[in-house]
Amino acid sequence: MLFGTAVFTPGYHPTGIRDQMPPPTGKGRDYGAGLLAQQWYGIKRLLRLA
């Protein structure tokens, strides 16, 4: 409510967690195992290297 992000409609909205699931449900994307691996994947995706 404070920043206009509250949603008062019934039902759930997609959160993106299916991105990690294997196809055909998701894309099978790997987010790394551990903090440094996750950060490295994030930086590569930010710079569009992956």
C-alpha positions as CSV (number, residue, x, y, z in Angstrom):
1,M,0.0,0.0,0.0
2,L,2.8,2.4,0.8
3,F,4.5,2.2,-2.6
4,G,1.4,1.1,-4.6
5,T,2.5,-2.6,-4.7
6,A,-0.4,-4.1,-2.8
7,V,-2.7,-6.3,-4.8
8,F,-6.2,-6.9,-3.4
9,T,-7.5,-9.2,-6.1
10,P,-8.2,-12.8,-5.3
11,G,-5.9,-15.4,-6.9
12,Y,-2.2,-15.8,-7.4
13,H,0.1,-14.2,-9.9
14,P,3.2,-15.9,-11.5
15,T,6.4,-15.3,-9.6
16,G,9.0,-16.7,-12.1
17,I,9.9,-19.8,-10.0
18,R,8.9,-22.0,-13.0
19,D,11.9,-20.7,-14.8
20,Q,14.0,-23.2,-12.9
21,M,11.8,-26.2,-13.6
22,P,12.7,-28.6,-16.5
23,P,10.9,-28.2,-19.8
24,P,8.0,-28.2,-20.8
25,T,6.9,-26.6,-17.5
26,G,9.8,-24.2,-17.4
27,K,13.0,-23.3,-19.1
28,G,15.4,-25.4,-17.0
29,R,17.5,-22.4,-16.1
30,D,20.4,-23.0,-13.7
31,Y,20.8,-20.4,-10.9
32,G,24.0,-21.9,-9.5
33,A,24.7,-23.8,-6.3
34,G,26.1,-21.3,-3.7
35,L,26.2,-17.6,-3.3
36,L,29.2,-16.9,-5.6
37,A,27.8,-19.0,-8.4
38,Q,24.5,-17.2,-8.2
39,Q,26.1,-13.8,-8.2
40,W,28.3,-14.8,-11.2
41,Y,25.2,-16.0,-13.2
42,G,23.4,-12.8,-12.3
43,I,26.3,-10.6,-13.5
44,K,26.5,-12.5,-16.8
45,R,22.8,-12.2,-17.4
46,L,22.9,-8.5,-16.5
47,L,25.6,-8.0,-19.1
48,R,23.8,-10.4,-21.5
49,L,26.7,-12.8,-21.7
50,A,24.6,-15.8,-20.9
